[in-house]
Amino acid sequence: MRKLFFLLLITSSVIFNACKKTTDVIDTATVKEYYPLLVGKYISYDLDSTIFINFGTKDTVIKYQVKHQIDALITDNIGRPAYRITRYIRKTAANSWVPDNTFMAVPTDFAIEFIENNMRFLKLKGPIRNSINWKGNSYIDTYSLNSVVKYLDNWDYTYDSVNVKQTWGGFTLDSTLKVSQRDEIIGNPADPNSYSEINFGAEKYAKGLGLIYHHFLHIEYQPPTPGRSGYRLGYGVKMTMIDHN
């Protein structure tokens, strides 16, 4: 009887662990399904741009609308298939779209690379599963003496809330995921007499659609010195999808 009890216990444990391993895989979709690339495809966003004015003593938010449209299939600098993305901008829906920047997206078998202002970000990486993480800024020079983006160093991108259904504005999205990139506070931002820094990054993607939300914030506070009051440097960008084709 005792042998039978232990046999049942071991069998139950094996079955439980097998089931647990199966449920660990949240989404079997590929990164290309969450970042589809097709010439002519576009997504439009409300954009809030945070800047610091009055010699860094005051922050303000400027509102725009932007549209990211894939306009050509090209190759990158090492000959891989890539897509050129043109960003259009306008102040409100009453204004005409005006092109103001270009980006490049490079799809690989297991990742999506995004090049912006000569910086290569590893936006998505397989497998798509909660808690999977990778160094999303590893291609960016954050370490040389002349680097002006050292705050991007060693960011851990992590999948969170994978395969979640959401209502986004007027759209019902069957499957979304979140990529948490950074949530960092250095020093004490409430102390006006000491240096502090805030770095934050997060994005959301929808299967079959692409990027639906982007939030980035970098703030450095420099404490007062003789002859100058404390001030802030940095910027913030928040993009929220409002339309797509």
C-alpha positions as CSV (number, residue, x, y, z in Angstrom):
1,M,0.0,0.0,0.0
2,R,2.9,2.3,0.9
3,K,4.6,1.6,-2.5
4,L,1.3,2.4,-4.3
5,F,1.0,5.7,-2.4
6,F,4.5,6.8,-3.4
7,L,4.0,5.6,-7.0
8,L,0.8,7.8,-7.2
9,L,2.7,10.7,-5.6
10,I,5.5,10.5,-8.2
11,T,3.1,10.1,-11.1
12,S,1.1,13.2,-9.9
13,S,4.3,15.2,-9.6
14,V,5.4,14.3,-13.2
15,I,2.0,15.2,-14.6
16,F,1.9,18.5,-12.7
17,N,5.4,19.5,-13.8
18,A,4.6,18.6,-17.4
19,C,1.5,20.7,-17.3
20,K,3.4,23.6,-15.8
21,K,6.0,23.5,-18.5
22,T,3.3,23.6,-21.1
23,T,1.6,26.7,-19.7
24,D,5.0,28.5,-19.4
25,V,4.8,29.2,-23.1
26,I,2.3,32.1,-23.3
27,D,2.4,32.9,-27.0
28,T,3.7,30.8,-29.9
29,A,3.5,33.8,-32.3
30,T,6.7,35.1,-33.9
31,V,8.1,38.6,-33.5
32,K,7.1,39.3,-37.1
33,E,3.4,38.8,-36.1
34,Y,3.7,41.6,-33.5
35,Y,5.7,43.8,-35.9
36,P,4.3,43.1,-39.4
37,L,6.2,44.9,-42.2
38,L,4.4,45.6,-45.5
39,V,5.0,48.5,-47.9
40,G,2.1,51.0,-47.6
41,K,1.2,50.1,-44.0
42,Y,0.9,52.9,-41.5
43,I,0.0,53.7,-37.9
44,S,-0.9,57.1,-36.6
45,Y,-0.3,58.3,-33.0
46,D,-1.0,61.2,-30.7
47,L,2.4,62.4,-29.6
48,D,3.2,64.2,-26.3
49,S,6.7,65.7,-26.3
50,T,8.1,66.8,-23.0
51,I,10.9,69.4,-23.1
52,F,12.5,71.7,-20.5
53,I,12.4,75.5,-21.0
54,N,13.5,78.6,-19.2
55,F,17.1,77.3,-18.8
56,G,15.8,73.9,-17.5
57,T,13.7,75.4,-14.7
58,K,10.3,74.5,-16.2
59,D,8.9,71.5,-18.2
60,T,6.3,71.7,-20.8
61,V,4.4,69.2,-23.0
62,I,3.9,69.9,-26.7
63,K,1.3,67.9,-28.6
64,Y,1.5,66.6,-32.1
65,Q,0.2,63.8,-34.3
66,V,2.6,61.6,-36.1
67,K,2.3,58.8,-38.7
68,H,4.8,56.0,-39.3
69,Q,4.4,54.7,-42.8
70,I,6.4,51.9,-44.5
71,D,7.3,53.2,-47.9
72,A,10.0,50.9,-49.4
73,L,11.7,47.6,-49.1
74,I,15.5,48.2,-49.0
75,T,18.6,46.6,-47.7
76,D,20.6,47.6,-44.6
77,N,24.4,48.3,-44.5
78,I,25.2,44.6,-44.5
79,G,22.8,43.6,-47.2
80,R,19.9,42.3,-45.2
81,P,16.3,42.9,-46.3
82,A,15.0,46.0,-44.4
83,Y,12.1,48.4,-44.6
84,R,12.3,52.2,-44.7
85,I,9.7,54.0,-42.5
86,T,8.9,57.6,-43.0
87,R,7.6,59.7,-40.1
88,Y,5.0,62.3,-41.0
89,I,4.0,65.0,-38.5
90,R,1.3,67.6,-38.0
91,K,0.0,69.8,-35.2
92,T,-3.6,68.7,-35.4
93,A,-5.9,66.7,-37.7
94,A,-6.8,69.9,-39.5
95,N,-3.2,70.3,-40.8
96,S,-1.5,68.4,-43.6
97,W,1.0,65.7,-43.0
98,V,4.7,66.7,-43.5
99,P,7.6,64.2,-43.6
100,D,10.2,65.0,-41.0
101,N,12.3,61.8,-40.4
102,T,13.1,58.3,-41.6
103,F,13.7,55.1,-39.7
104,M,14.6,51.6,-40.7
105,A,13.2,48.2,-39.5
106,V,15.1,45.0,-40.0
107,P,13.2,41.7,-39.5
108,T,15.3,38.7,-38.7
109,D,14.2,35.1,-37.8
110,F,14.1,35.9,-34.1
111,A,14.2,39.6,-33.7
112,I,13.1,43.1,-34.9
113,E,15.8,45.7,-35.1
114,F,14.8,49.4,-35.4
115,I,17.3,52.1,-36.4
116,E,16.5,55.6,-35.3
117,N,19.0,58.6,-35.5
118,N,21.8,56.1,-36.2
119,M,21.0,54.0,-33.1
120,R,20.0,50.4,-33.5
121,F,17.4,49.1,-31.0
122,L,16.5,45.5,-30.5
123,K,12.8,46.0,-30.1
124,L,11.5,42.5,-30.0
125,K,13.1,39.1,-29.6
126,G,11.9,35.5,-29.6
127,P,10.6,33.6,-27.9
128,I,7.6,35.6,-26.9
129,R,7.0,34.7,-23.3
130,N,6.4,36.5,-20.0
131,S,9.6,37.4,-18.2
132,I,11.9,36.7,-21.2
133,N,14.5,39.5,-21.3
134,W,17.3,40.8,-23.5
135,K,19.7,43.7,-23.8
136,G,17.7,45.9,-26.1
137,N,20.3,48.7,-26.5
138,S,23.3,46.5,-26.8
139,Y,24.1,47.8,-30.3
140,I,24.2,51.4,-29.1
141,D,27.5,53.2,-28.1
142,T,26.8,54.0,-24.5
143,Y,30.3,53.5,-23.2
144,S,32.7,55.6,-25.2
145,L,34.0,58.9,-23.8
146,N,32.1,60.9,-26.3
147,S,28.8,59.1,-26.0
148,V,25.8,61.4,-25.3
149,V,23.4,58.5,-24.6
150,K,25.1,56.8,-21.6
151,Y,21.8,56.7,-19.9
152,L,20.7,54.0,-22.4
153,D,23.4,51.6,-21.1
154,N,22.5,48.1,-19.9
155,W,18.7,48.3,-20.4
156,D,16.9,45.0,-19.8
157,Y,13.9,44.6,-22.1
158,T,11.4,42.2,-20.6
159,Y,8.1,40.8,-21.9
160,D,5.2,41.5,-19.6
161,S,1.4,41.0,-20.1
162,V,1.8,38.8,-23.1
163,N,-1.2,37.8,-25.2
164,V,-3.6,40.2,-23.5
165,K,-6.9,41.3,-25.2
166,Q,-7.4,45.1,-24.9
167,T,-9.7,47.8,-26.1
168,W,-7.5,50.6,-27.4
169,G,-9.5,53.7,-28.2
170,G,-12.0,52.5,-30.7
171,F,-10.1,49.3,-31.5
172,T,-10.5,45.9,-30.1
173,L,-7.1,44.1,-30.0
174,D,-7.2,40.4,-29.6
175,S,-3.6,40.0,-28.5
176,T,-1.2,42.5,-27.1
177,L,2.1,42.4,-25.2
178,K,4.1,44.9,-23.2
179,V,7.9,45.4,-23.3
180,S,9.2,46.9,-20.1
181,Q,12.5,48.5,-20.9
182,R,13.6,50.6,-17.9
183,D,12.2,52.0,-14.7
184,E,15.1,53.6,-12.9
185,I,15.5,56.4,-10.3
186,I,19.0,57.5,-9.3
187,G,19.3,59.7,-6.3
188,N,16.4,61.5,-4.7
189,P,14.3,63.7,-7.2
190,A,12.6,65.3,-4.2
191,D,15.9,66.7,-2.9
192,P,16.7,70.1,-4.7
193,N,20.3,70.1,-3.5
194,S,21.5,66.8,-5.0
195,Y,21.9,65.2,-8.4
196,S,19.1,62.8,-9.5
197,E,18.2,61.0,-12.7
198,I,15.0,59.3,-14.0
199,N,15.0,56.8,-16.9
200,F,11.9,55.1,-18.1
201,G,10.9,53.1,-21.2
202,A,8.0,50.9,-22.1
203,E,6.2,49.9,-25.3
204,K,3.1,47.9,-26.2
205,Y,2.5,45.9,-29.4
206,A,-0.6,44.3,-31.0
207,K,-0.5,41.1,-33.0
208,G,-1.0,41.7,-36.7
209,L,-0.7,45.5,-36.2
210,G,2.6,46.6,-34.6
211,L,3.5,49.3,-32.1
212,I,0.5,50.8,-30.4
213,Y,2.2,52.6,-27.4
214,H,5.6,54.1,-26.7
215,H,6.7,55.9,-23.6
216,F,10.2,57.2,-23.0
217,L,11.5,59.6,-20.4
218,H,15.0,60.8,-19.5
219,I,15.5,63.5,-16.9
220,E,18.7,64.7,-15.3
221,Y,18.6,67.2,-12.4
222,Q,21.7,69.3,-11.7
223,P,21.7,70.9,-8.2
224,P,22.4,74.6,-7.6
225,T,25.9,76.0,-8.0
226,P,27.2,79.4,-7.1
227,G,25.5,81.8,-9.6
228,R,23.1,79.3,-11.0
229,S,19.9,77.7,-9.7
230,G,19.1,74.0,-10.1
231,Y,18.0,72.9,-13.6
232,R,16.8,69.8,-15.5
233,L,18.0,68.3,-18.8
234,G,16.4,65.6,-20.9
235,Y,13.2,64.9,-22.8
236,G,10.2,62.6,-22.9
237,V,8.1,61.1,-25.7
238,K,4.7,59.4,-25.4
239,M,3.0,58.0,-28.4
240,T,-0.5,56.5,-28.4
241,M,-2.1,54.9,-31.5
242,I,-5.1,56.6,-32.9
243,D,-5.4,55.1,-36.4
244,H,-4.0,52.4,-38.7
245,N,-4.7,50.7,-42.0
